[in-house]
Amino acid sequence: MAIEINSLSRGALQNAVESTSANRTSASSTGGSRSAATAQGDSVSLTRSASQLQSLEQEISQMPVVDAQRVESVQRAMATGSFVIDPENSAENLLFMERALP
């Protein structure tokens, strides 16, 4: 989901992130309850690494999608004219991402 950040206040940005997280949580919980209801006689045991992955996934899902402080800092720098773009660094980053593609 794309978020328009040009005119969002910090509170509006946080609300957008929270609603995205809530949508993901409700979608995963409804899918999980259906499969649990159909497989009442089955049992599942998770390995230690699967349990760790599951807890990490839950932690990540609760993290904000956007670093609001970073966005605010960049917006302030752009508004004051102090935002500096390093063309060499930008080009290197683009090449790095391009090389990482399959």
JORAPE-V483863 format. One record per run of one state. SS is the DSSP state (H for helix, E for strand, - for the rest). FROM is the first residue (numbers start at 1). TO is the last residue. If there is no record, write none. Layout:
BEGIN
SS:FROM:TO + SS:FROM:TO
END
This chain:
BEGIN
-:1:9 + H:10:38 + -:39:47 + H:48:61 + -:62:67 + H:68:80 + -:81:86 + H:87:100 + -:101:102
END
